Amino acid sequence: MRRHVMVTGASRGIGEAIVEELSAHWPEAVFSLVARGGERLEAVARRDPGRRRALPADLSEPDAVAPLVEAAHEAWGPVDVLINNAGLYLAGPTAGLDPEAFERLLAVNVRSPWRLTRAVLPSMLERADGTIVDVASVAAFAPVPGTPHYSGSKAALGGASEALYGELRRSGVHVLTVYPGPIHTDMGAQAQRALGGGAATRLVPWGTPEG
């Protein structure tokens, strides 16, 4: 059975690794790859052009989701697996934070996953089949000083995702909430720089996007 998988944040890090892993394990799957665009997203798509389509989108924009889902549907049909992986990171003293940067983080980390979920869920419920994966963070329940904005956004995503799991547990639609720890990605490097390489980043085990 062919699966249509939509992965956000697919151009690098965990998202890119998810695409490669699922491509290997699901040879019949087709992929809608979502990120802000650029050569990296196109490069991931070009590795298997018959099964992957790059769909550039800025998920911080409130009107990005509807045309994105429409384009994915036109390419491959209804989404069977939605992986909400795209995320932004922000660290620093709250008093000096740019409010617009915080609002952009909330838009990508919280609003866009739920707009995407809302867009694909009716079709999944009608088929009584589908999977939604929300990539939160261990920061949701182990926040680090200097990251109230990022930690709070991931707590919001994780809590909403787990509540949705309970709501849909008898519907045929599966919901999985993932809480990665520190990962060697561009975002992980950004976190290390922002936190100054202190104990919060040095004394915990780090993983790789591939596991």
Disulfide bonds with the S-S distance in Angstrom:
none
